[in-house]
Amino acid sequence: MELISDAIGYVNGLVWGPPMLVLILGTGLYLSIALKALPLRKLGYGFRMLWKGRREQGQGDITPFNALMTSLSATIGTGNIAGVGTAIAIGGPGALFWMWMTALVGMATKYAEAVLAVRYREVDDNNNHVGGPMYYIRNGLGPKWLWLATAFAIFGAMAGFGIGNTVQANSVADALDSKFGVPVWTTGVVMAVLVGLVLIGGIRWIAQVAGKLVPFMAFAYLLAGLVVLALNVGEIPAAFSTIVNAAFTPTAGVGGFAGASVMIAIQMGVARGIFSNEAGLGSAPIAHAAAETDSPVRQGTVAMLGTFIDTIIICSITGLVIVISGAWTSGENGASLSAMAFGQELPGAGAYVVSLGLALFAFTTILGWSVYGERCVEYLFGIKAIIPFRILWVLAIPVGAIVHLDFVWLLADTLNALMAIPNLVALLLLSPVVFKITKEFFANEAAMKAA
């Protein structure tokens, strides 16, 4: 087992090395430039489409609003709490800056993913709209690229059981056990039952649950974070200065923090940023492909909000609290670091906010990723594989809650990168389609306004 773990660790170091960082950031930067910074220019437009998208706008299975909530249910998870804590604990405060940069270019990536997902989606034998990288690779690039679509579906299905299921269940069980004394097996069984009940209704039920839970949990967590920032408003400028300076200069060791180079800050910021907002992984477009919409571009502007909300807003709250509290020098890591920071600033309540937030975030992540895994398995084996997949998905939850998952975390990180590679290649090859559709859409809108 140790040999396998070492081998996976070696592969993980390669796939998350400089070439991957260049590919992820480079793809996002290329799309941002070619789209003339559309995600930033059209941010307000995206929010208007999100609100408008609470109602049916075209063919599909779920509203555009619930498509975003389903996507956010998968992305707002341990990455926003444990991921930010890990990034800062290893890469220093500068890692948060690189998470921001990843998110800013990642908005263009997420936009392009959703545009292609809606453009090349299909209707399956259950009359559900299905799409995502495997479909836009197959339908957009043609038969000679089928191997790339299959590779994405295989990596996506495998990654789901890691990052989208067992590690999430483990995080919830650990949080509830450490703060409330709930036995881990109890948490695992209860979560399995709840997830199983939701999965019975497929993506429509999942979207309905996500549409209710995600706004509530995000608002509650943000409120707690904003209270901390309000109590320390005078420290915020210094915190931003520390974050920006540490992004470009090595961070010296202090307290329990061992110090970090600029390269480590970049690597941790990009890796944890992608882990959190999933821009470039190809997971989110699977949810957006089911949206009731008559326009790939409109859904693309809604989809890009996911990266903005997840990283620019929620991860920033976690990161700023960690930096302002000074907890990042303690030597703590992951969710424990985030809990310590909130606990210091909100004595008696802060740590519980993080624990409950982590539990809710991870629960909805399991729901969101079940959609992704199911669609990947359906692409590989057809609709006959859906029920067996759901059974395995539910059974994996209590297992994840009980066992130690250091190896699974490592494997999941590696599979995330392996998912991203075929998706990013497809985005680059199909980018002219994105540019053409986008240009035509906004030209038509301008013409209609002028008429």
C-alpha positions in Angstrom: 0.0 0.0 0.0 2.9 2.3 0.8 4.4 1.7 -2.6 1.0 2.5 -4.3 0.7 5.7 -2.2 4.2 6.8 -3.1 3.5 6.1 -6.8 0.3 8.2 -6.6 2.2 10.9 -4.8 4.8 11.0 -7.5 2.1 11.2 -10.2 0.3 13.9 -8.2 3.5 16.0 -8.1 3.7 15.7 -11.9 0.1 16.5 -12.8 0.0 19.4 -10.4 3.4 20.7 -11.4 4.3 23.8 -13.4 2.9 22.4 -16.7 -0.6 21.9 -15.2 -0.5 25.3 -13.6 0.4 26.9 -17.0 -2.3 24.9 -18.7 -5.0 25.9 -16.3 -4.1 29.5 -15.9 -3.0 29.8 -19.5 -6.3 28.5 -20.8 -8.3 30.8 -18.5 -6.1 33.8 -19.5 -6.4 33.0 -23.2 -10.2 32.8 -23.0 -10.4 35.9 -20.9 -8.3 37.9 -23.4 -10.1 36.5 -26.5 -13.5 37.2 -24.9 -12.3 40.8 -24.1 -12.7 40.3 -20.3 -16.4 39.3 -20.8 -16.8 37.7 -17.3 -15.8 41.0 -15.7 -17.7 43.2 -18.1 -20.9 41.1 -18.0 -20.9 40.3 -14.2 -24.0 42.4 -13.7 -25.6 40.8 -16.7 -24.9 37.4 -15.3 -26.7 38.2 -12.0 -29.6 39.6 -14.0 -29.8 36.3 -16.0 -29.5 34.4 -12.7 -32.6 36.2 -11.3 -34.4 35.9 -14.6 -33.4 32.2 -14.7 -35.6 31.4 -11.7 -38.3 30.8 -14.4 -38.3 28.5 -17.4 -36.6 30.0 -20.5 -36.4 27.1 -22.9 -35.9 23.3 -23.1 -34.2 21.5 -20.2 -34.8 19.8 -16.9 -34.1 22.4 -14.2 -34.2 26.2 -14.1 -31.0 28.1 -14.8 -31.0 29.2 -11.2 -31.2 25.7 -9.9 -28.5 24.6 -12.4 -26.2 27.1 -10.8 -27.3 26.0 -7.3 -26.5 22.4 -8.2 -23.1 23.4 -9.5 -22.5 25.5 -6.4 -23.7 22.6 -4.2 -20.7 20.6 -5.6 -18.2 23.5 -5.4 -19.1 25.1 -2.1 -17.7 22.4 0.2 -14.6 21.4 2.0 -12.5 23.5 -0.4 -14.0 26.7 1.0 -13.0 25.8 4.6 -10.4 23.0 4.7 -9.0 23.9 1.2 -8.4 27.5 2.1 -6.9 26.5 5.4 -4.5 24.0 3.7 -3.5 26.5 1.1 -2.5 29.2 3.6 -1.0 26.7 6.1 1.4 25.4 3.4 1.7 28.3 1.0 1.3 31.2 3.3 -1.1 34.2 3.0 0.1 34.7 -0.6 -1.7 31.5 -1.6 -5.0 33.3 -1.2 -3.9 35.9 -3.8 -3.3 33.1 -6.3 -6.6 31.6 -5.5 -8.1 35.0 -6.6 -6.1 35.0 -9.8 -7.2 31.5 -10.6 -10.8 32.5 -10.0 -10.7 35.6 -12.2 -9.4 33.7 -15.2 -11.5 30.7 -14.2 -14.6 32.7 -14.7 -13.9 32.7 -18.4 -13.1 29.0 -18.3 -16.4 28.3 -16.5 -18.3 30.5 -19.0 -16.8 28.6 -22.0 -17.6 25.2 -20.4 -21.3 26.1 -19.9 -21.6 27.5 -23.4 -20.3 24.3 -25.0 -22.3 22.1 -22.6 -25.6 23.7 -23.7 -24.5 23.9 -27.3 -23.6 20.2 -27.6 -26.0 18.6 -25.1 -28.2 15.6 -25.9 -31.5 14.1 -24.7 -31.0 10.6 -23.3 -33.4 7.6 -23.3 -35.0 8.9 -20.0 -35.8 12.2 -21.8 -33.2 14.0 -19.7 -30.9 16.7 -21.1 -27.3 15.5 -20.7 -24.1 17.2 -21.5 -20.6 18.1 -20.3 -17.1 17.6 -21.6 -17.6 14.1 -22.8 -20.5 15.3 -25.0 -18.9 18.5 -26.3 -15.7 16.5 -27.1 -17.7 13.8 -29.0 -20.2 16.2 -30.8 -17.8 19.1 -31.2 -14.5 17.5 -32.1 -15.8 14.4 -33.8 -15.1 10.6 -33.8 -11.3 10.8 -33.7 -11.5 12.4 -30.3 -13.8 9.9 -28.7 -10.9 8.5 -26.7 -10.6 11.9 -25.0 -14.3 11.9 -24.1 -14.0 8.4 -22.7 -10.9 9.4 -20.7 -12.8 12.3 -19.1 -15.8 10.2 -18.2 -13.6 7.5 -16.6 -11.6 10.0 -14.5 -14.8 11.9 -13.6 -16.6 8.8 -12.4 -13.6 7.7 -10.3 -12.9 11.2 -9.0 -16.5 11.5 -7.8 -16.2 8.7 -5.3 -13.2 10.4 -3.9 -13.5 14.1 -3.8 -17.3 14.2 -4.2 -18.3 11.4 -1.8 -16.0 9.7 0.7 -13.8 12.6 1.6 -16.8 14.8 2.1 -18.5 12.2 4.3 -15.3 11.9 6.3 -15.1 15.7 6.8 -18.7 15.9 8.0 -18.3 12.9 10.4 -15.0 14.3 11.8 -16.6 17.8 12.3 -19.7 16.5 14.1 -17.7 14.1 16.2 -15.1 16.6 17.4 -17.6 19.4 18.2 -20.8 17.6 19.1 -19.7 14.1 20.0 -21.8 12.4 17.3 -20.3 9.0 16.5 -18.9 8.8 13.0 -20.9 5.7 12.0 -24.1 7.5 13.0 -23.2 10.5 10.8 -22.4 8.1 7.9 -25.6 6.2 8.1 -27.8 9.3 8.5 -26.1 11.0 5.5 -26.5 7.8 3.4 -30.2 7.7 4.1 -30.7 11.4 3.4 -28.7 11.3 0.2 -30.5 8.1 -0.9 -33.9 9.8 -0.4 -32.8 12.7 -2.6 -31.2 10.6 -5.3 -34.5 8.8 -5.9 -35.8 11.8 -7.7 -32.6 12.3 -9.8 -31.3 15.7 -10.9 -34.7 17.4 -10.5 -34.9 16.6 -6.8 -31.2 17.3 -6.3 -31.7 20.7 -7.9 -34.7 21.5 -5.8 -32.8 20.6 -2.6 -29.7 22.6 -3.7 -31.9 25.5 -4.6 -33.0 25.7 -1.0 -29.9 24.7 0.9 -27.1 26.4 -1.0 -28.4 30.0 -0.6 -29.2 29.4 3.1 -25.8 27.9 4.0 -23.8 30.3 2.0 -25.6 33.3 3.5 -25.2 32.0 7.1 -21.5 31.3 6.6 -20.9 34.7 5.0 -22.8 36.4 7.8 -20.5 34.9 10.4 -17.4 35.9 8.4 -18.6 39.4 7.8 -19.2 39.8 11.6 -15.6 38.9 12.2 -14.4 41.3 9.5 -16.7 44.1 10.9 -15.2 43.6 14.4 -11.7 43.8 12.9 -12.4 46.4 10.1 -9.2 48.3 10.9 -7.1 45.2 10.3 -8.4 44.5 6.8 -6.0 46.8 4.8 -3.0 45.2 6.6 -4.4 41.8 5.8 -4.7 42.6 2.1 -1.2 44.0 2.2 0.2 40.8 3.8 -1.6 38.7 1.2 -0.3 40.6 -1.8 3.2 40.9 -0.5 3.4 37.2 0.3 2.2 36.4 -3.2 5.4 37.8 -4.7 8.0 37.4 -2.0 8.9 34.3 0.1 7.1 34.1 3.4 9.5 33.6 6.3 8.8 31.0 9.0 7.0 32.4 12.0 5.4 30.7 15.0 4.3 27.2 13.8 4.4 28.3 10.1 7.5 26.8 8.4 7.8 29.4 5.7 7.0 29.1 1.9 8.5 30.1 -1.4 6.6 32.0 -4.0 6.4 28.8 -6.1 4.7 27.0 -3.2 2.3 29.9 -2.8 1.4 29.8 -6.5 1.1 26.0 -6.5 -1.1 25.8 -3.4 -3.2 28.8 -4.5 -3.9 27.4 -7.9 -4.4 23.8 -6.8 -6.7 24.7 -3.9 -8.5 27.3 -6.0 -9.3 24.7 -8.7 -10.3 22.2 -5.9 -12.7 24.8 -4.6 -14.3 26.4 -7.7 -13.6 23.5 -10.2 -13.1 25.9 -13.1 -11.4 23.8 -15.7 -12.2 20.4 -14.2 -15.3 20.1 -16.5 -17.6 19.1 -13.7 -19.9 22.2 -13.5 -21.0 22.1 -17.2 -22.6 18.7 -16.5 -25.1 20.5 -14.3 -25.5 23.5 -16.6 -26.3 21.2 -19.5 -29.6 20.4 -17.9 -30.7 24.0 -17.6 -34.0 25.2 -19.1 -32.6 27.7 -21.5 -32.7 28.6 -25.2 -29.3 30.3 -25.2 -25.8 28.8 -24.4 -24.5 32.3 -23.8 -27.1 33.2 -21.2 -26.4 30.0 -19.3 -22.6 30.7 -19.6 -23.0 34.1 -17.9 -24.9 32.3 -15.1 -22.3 29.6 -14.8 -19.4 32.0 -14.5 -21.0 33.4 -11.3 -20.3 30.1 -9.6 -16.6 30.8 -9.6 -17.1 34.4 -8.5 -19.3 33.3 -5.6 -17.3 30.4 -4.5 -13.8 31.8 -4.5 -13.9 35.6 -4.8 -16.6 35.8 -2.1 -16.7 32.7 0.2 -13.0 31.6 0.0 -12.0 35.2 0.6 -14.1 35.4 3.8 -12.4 32.3 5.1 -8.9 33.5 4.1 -9.3 37.0 5.5 -10.5 35.6 8.8 -7.5 33.3 9.0 -5.0 36.1 8.1 -6.6 38.7 10.4 -6.7 36.3 13.4 -3.0 35.4 13.0 -4.0 31.8 13.3 -2.0 31.0 10.1 1.2 31.1 12.1 -0.1 28.5 14.6 1.0 25.4 12.7 -2.6 24.2 12.3 -3.8 23.0 8.9 -7.0 22.5 6.9 -10.4 22.8 8.6 -8.7 22.9 12.0 -7.0 26.2 11.0 -10.3 27.7 9.8 -12.0 26.6 13.0 -9.3 28.1 15.2 -9.4 31.4 13.3 -13.2 31.7 13.7 -13.0 30.5 17.3 -10.5 33.1 18.2 -12.6 35.9 16.7 -16.0 34.6 17.8 -15.3 32.9 21.1 -17.9 30.2 21.9 -19.6 30.3 18.5 -16.9 30.6 15.8 -15.7 27.0 15.8 -19.3 25.7 15.7 -20.1 27.9 12.7 -17.2 26.3 10.9 -18.2 22.8 11.9 -21.8 23.2 10.9 -20.9 25.0 7.8 -18.5 22.2 6.8 -21.2 19.7 7.5 -23.8 21.4 5.3 -21.3 22.3 2.6 -20.0 18.7 2.4 -23.5 17.2 2.4 -24.5 19.3 -0.6 -21.2 18.5 -2.3 -22.1 14.8 -2.2 -25.5 15.6 -3.8 -23.9 17.8 -6.5 -21.2 15.3 -7.4 -23.7 12.5 -7.6 -25.0 14.2 -10.7 -21.5 14.5 -12.2 -20.6 10.9 -11.5 -24.0 9.6 -12.7 -23.7 11.4 -16.0 -20.1 10.1 -16.5 -21.2 6.5 -15.8 -24.3 7.0 -18.1 -22.0 8.2 -20.9 -19.8 5.1 -20.5 -22.5 2.4 -19.9 -25.9 3.9 -20.8 -29.0 4.5 -18.6 -29.0 0.9 -17.3 -26.0 1.9 -15.1 -27.8 4.7 -13.3 -29.5 2.6 -10.5 -26.4 0.6 -9.7 -24.3 3.8 -9.6 -26.8 5.4 -7.1 -26.7 2.3 -4.9 -22.9 2.3 -4.9 -22.8 6.1 -4.3 -25.0 5.7 -1.2 -23.0 2.7 0.2 -19.8 4.6 -0.2 -20.9 7.4 2.2 -20.8 5.5 5.5 -17.5 3.9 4.4 -16.0 7.3 3.8 -17.3 8.5 7.2 -15.5 5.7 9.1 -12.1 5.1 7.4 -9.0 7.3 7.3 -8.7 8.9 3.9 -5.2 10.3 3.5 -4.6 8.1 0.5 -8.1 8.9 -1.0 -7.4 12.6 -0.7 -4.1 12.2 -2.6 -5.8 10.0 -5.2 -8.7 12.4 -5.6 -6.3 15.3 -6.1 -4.6 13.4 -8.9 -7.9 12.4 -10.5 -9.0 16.0 -10.5 -6.0 16.9 -12.6 -6.5 14.0 -14.9 -10.1 15.2 -15.4 -8.9 18.7 -16.2 -6.5 17.7 -18.9 -9.0 16.4 -21.5 -11.4 19.2 -20.7 -8.9 22.0 -21.1 -7.7 20.5 -24.4 -11.3 20.5 -25.6 -11.8 24.1 -24.5 -8.8 25.2 -26.4 -9.8 23.3 -29.6 -13.4 24.4 -29.4 -12.7 28.0 -28.3 -13.5 29.4 -31.8 -17.1 28.0 -31.4 -17.4 29.8 -28.0 -16.1 33.1 -29.5 -18.5 32.9 -32.5 -21.6 32.1 -30.5 -20.8 34.9 -28.0 -20.2 37.5 -30.7 -23.4 36.6 -32.5 -25.5 36.6 -29.3 -24.4 40.0 -28.1 -24.5 41.5 -31.6 -28.2 40.3 -31.9 -29.0 41.7 -28.4 -27.5 45.1 -29.4 -29.5 45.1 -32.6 -32.7 44.3 -30.8 -32.1 47.2 -28.4 -31.3 49.6 -31.2 -34.5 48.6 -33.1 
